[in-house]
Amino acid sequence: MARNSIRMSAQERRESVVRAAMVEFARGGYRGTSTEAIARRVGVSQPYLFRLFPNKQAIFQAAAEHCMEETWGVFDRASEGLTGEAARHAMGEAYLSLVEDREQVMMQMQIYVSVFAAESAGEGEVGEAARAGWLRLFERVRERIGGDQGEATQFMAHGMLINTLVALGYPADHRLWSGFEDLEPRDGKQGEES
């Protein structure tokens, strides 16, 4: 009886595969990551891995979706009950904390690169899933900050710059980071003299 309480359910094992896959894909990308490496990280056999997921593409799609959902979860918790500038600021601050984990950022970056690699190899489903996940994230951000397309675009653009600085390894005290201190929405209202 005690033995069963220690064993993981298939759902728990699936979640551990997704988390391990995020780390492996973040480090090696879609093409450079083997299912053997993912199975080894989780501590299961490859045949068991393929009982949970039909193929490597499905594992990558699950890891990409998890990454996007994890990002939204951070935004959602940080901006709960807020809207507009307050929500934008709270989500921005939360994102800076999230990306302290370079593997999180690298997984995001690998999603974008892997779409091209997969589609070049005729695996269009990877791109479709990644675009749907990113659009879902964008729309949630847009709604949370008040529905303005331009503000959402600016927020996501700043996020991509943050991703680039983190991925390239710029230290937090580098002058490139100082530009984030004075960011204001560019809706034409702020900065105007009354």
N, C-alpha and C positions, 0 to 999 in steps of 0.2 A: 504494500500500500504506500509506504513512504517513497518507494522508488518512483511511482507515478507523479508525486507532487514535485519531484525534482526535474522531471522531464519537461521539455518545452513543448507547447502545442505547435501544430503546423503554422498557425498564424504568428506566434511568437518567433518561430524559426524563420519564417518569411520576412518578418520585420528585421531580424538580425542580419539576414542576407542583404536586405536593402541598405542598412546602415554600413555594412562592410563593403558593399558595392560602391557606395558613395565615396568611401576612402580610396578604394582601388581605382575607380574611374577618375577621381580628382587627380590622382598621381600619374595615371598612365593613359587617360583618354579612352575613348570607345575602342579604337583599333588596337591600342597597346595594352589593353587589360584582358587577361585570360580568365575564363570561368574557373579554371583551376586555382588561380590566385584568390578569387573571391571565396571559393569553397574552403580553401586552406585557412583564410582569415576567420571564417565562421566556425570552422572545425567540423565540416560535413564532407561527405564524398560528392564528387561531381554528379553521379547518378541521382543522389538525393536532391541536389541543387536543381536538377532538371525535372524532378517531381514537383517542385515548388513553382518553377518557371519553365515555360516551354523552350526558351532559347536565350542567348545573350542579349538580344535586342529587347526582350521583355524585361530582363533584369535592369538594363540601362534605363528603359522607360520608367520603371518603377522607382529607380533611384533619382531620376530627373524630377519626377512628380513629387517625390518626398522632399527634395531640395527646395522646390518652389513652394510647396505647402509649409515647409518649415520656415521659410522666409516670411510668408504671409502670417503665420502664427506669431512670429516676433512682432511684426507690424501691428497685428490685430490686438495683441495684449498691451502693447505700448500705447496705442491710441484709443483704447476702449472708452467710449463716451465722449470722445473729442471729434471735432470736425475742423475743416479749414486749415488755417495756419498752425493752430495748436496741434492738430493731428499730423500735419506734415513735419513739424519740428520733432514731435515725439517719435514718429517712425524713423526719421533721419538719425536721431540719437541712438535709437535701438539698433539700427542697421550698423552703425559704427561699432557697437559692441558685438554684434553677430559676426562681423567679418574679421574680428580678431582671430577667429579660427580660420587660418588660411585654407584649410581643406574645404571648408564651406564655399569660400570664394572660388577656389580652383574647380570645384564641381560645377558651379554656375558657369564658369568660363568654358569648361569642357563640354557642357551642354551645347553651347553656341557653336563651338568648333566641330563637335561630333555630328551635328546636323549636316554640315557640308560633307564630312567624310562618309557618313552613312548614305546620304542621297547620291553621292558620287558612285557608290557601290550598288545603287538600285534599291536601297532600303528606305523608302520614302516615309514609312510609318514613324520612324524616329523623329523626323522633322515635323510631321503633323502633330505628334504628341507634344513635342517641345514647344512649338508655336502656340498650341492650345493652352498649355500650362502658363506660358509667359503672358499671353493675352488675359487669362483669368487673373493673374497677379496684377497686371496693369489696371484692369477694370476695377478690381477691389480697391486699389490705391486711389484711383480716380474718384470712385464713389465716396471713400472715406474723407478725402480732402475737399469734398464739396461738388464734385462732378465736372470740374473744369479740365478739359483735355490738355490745354497748354501747361497748367500747373502739374498735372500728372506726368506729362512728357518731361518737364524740367526736373521733377523729382527722380524719375527713372534715369535720366541722363546723368544726374549727379551720382546716382548709384553706380552707373557703369564707370564713371571716372574713379570712384572709390575702389571698385573692383580692379581697375587697371593699376592704381597705385599700390594696392595690397599685393596683387599678383606679381608686380615688378619688384616688390620688396622695399619700397621706400619707407624708411623709419618714420614713426609718428611725429618726430620733431623736424622733419624735412620741410623746407619752405613751401613745397607744393601743397601740403595739407593746410596751410594757413588760409588759403582762399575759401575754405569751407566755413570759416568763422563769420564771414560777413554776407553769406548768401541770403538773399531776400527774394520773394516771389516777383516775377516780372510781369505783373498784371497791369502795370501802368499806374497803380494807385499808391504804392509805397514809394517813398523817396520824393514824392511831389510836395512842394511847399504849399501850405494852406494860407 
